[in-house]
Amino acid sequence: MNQLSDTIHKMQSGSKRAFKEIFDEFYTPLCSFAYKYLEDTAGSADVVQEVFLTLWNNRANFSNEGTLRSYLFTSVRNNCLNIIRHEKVKERNRGELAEFQLSDNTDEHEIEAMVYAEVHKAIQHLSPQAREVVIHSMNGLTNNEVADELNVSVNTVKTLKKRAYKSLREKLGGMHWVLIVLVS
């Protein structure tokens, strides 16, 4: 049994040291191989690291030097080709997406403004204390922080919040999902 085959056998048994030996032997050649496809040093290193992660997770499937070498180089090549294909699709769609965003932005901002206006109007109809709880929650404060800010107990905050959200769901009808987005 040669040195690499012995190292592969140890790696199959879970030896991290054996895995590191394989990594050290193949990392640089695989990065060079990936660079021929991607012409990007960092991207090449990322691809190779992903392949080694998969190798470690599937280490039991590699019994000899031939299958290991074949797996490593084939996986690197396939991952590089997938990246290249993805970049081509993004490039092809980039102009179309920019055009869509320009034309759609105005409508989106109008809708967003209308929704915020409706939510604001509904919040104004809450009791002053419930309104404060909701506004503080929408600003990212936790129940404990709201309780400290308003000088009330955490249970009071929870009760006010529960009643306020119920009231807002009723007032906003189908738009109550906006509350989830605003409060999250």
ZANU-35560 format. One record per residue (C-alpha): x, y, z. Coordinates in steps of 0.02 Angstrom, whole numbers, plus 50000, padded with zeros to 5 digits. Each point is the difference from the previous one (the first is absolute). Layout:
XYZ
...
//
This chain:
500005000050000
500755016749951
500085015650109
498455008549927
498944984250006
500474997850183
499555018350034
498324997749911
499644984750108
500385010050158
498905014349940
498574987749972
500184995250182
499775018150050
501805005750021
500075018849986
501884999249985
499854988849847
498715011849927
501195014650026
501384990549910
498844997349851
499465018250008
501815005950003
500464988949852
498555004849887
499505017750053
501245009949894
499824989449842
498105000950014
500035018950024
501095001649844
498804988749907
498495010350055
500885016249956
500124994349818
498105000349995
499565014750112
501515011549987
499615005250179
501184995050141
498745002150142
498614991449902
501164985649957
500484997850183
498155000150050
499604986449873
501434989150060
499525002250182
498204995149963
500624984449911
501094995350149
498535002650118
498974988149896
501464987849996
500084999950189
498134997450015
500064985549876
501724993150045
499394982050014
499654999649812
501825001549949
500984984050005
501505003549890
501095013449923
499144999149829
498255003450066
500645013850113
500955009249862
498564997849878
498745006450127
501045015350047
500395006049824
498284995849929
499125008750144
501075015649984
499705000549812
498124997650018
499855013150137
500995012449894
498894996749850
498455002650107
500685016850058
500385005149821
498244995049944
499235009550146
501015015749958
499444999049818
498184998850052
500215014750120
500845010449864
498654995849874
498635004950122
500875015250076
499365012449870
498254993150006
499975000750189
500645018050005
498645005349877
498674991250104
500615008050161
499995017449924
498234998349934
499344991350155
500805011150134
498735014049988
498524988350024
500894991250142
500345016350092
498205005849978
499334983650069
501245000450144
499495017850044
498164995549995
500264984850111
501005010050127
498655013450001
498654987150036
501034991950138
500405017150076
498155004849996
499514983850085
501335002350133
499355017550038
498314992450049
500804989650139
500025005550181
501505011150040
500884986350100
499684986549869
500595012049864
501635002850094
500274981350021
499724996749814
501115014449945
501424994650115
499824982149939
500065005849819
501605009350043
500804983650052
499845000850189
499714983850095
498564998050123
501195002950145
500695015849921
498245006549964
499514996450181
501515009750064
499665014449880
498165001550050
500254995850184
498794985249996
500184981350026
500484988249860
498324991350019
499125016749972
501025002449841
499534982549940
498165002950037
499975017149916
500944993149850
498814985349982
498465011250008
500775012949883
500464987049868
498264992550009
499245017249974
501215003949858
499614983549913
498165004450005
500285017849937
501234995149863
499034985049938
501044990849870
501485011550027
500384993850176
501474990149931
500905016849987
500075000350189
501024984149998
501265008149883
500065016450096
500174992450173
501244986449951
//
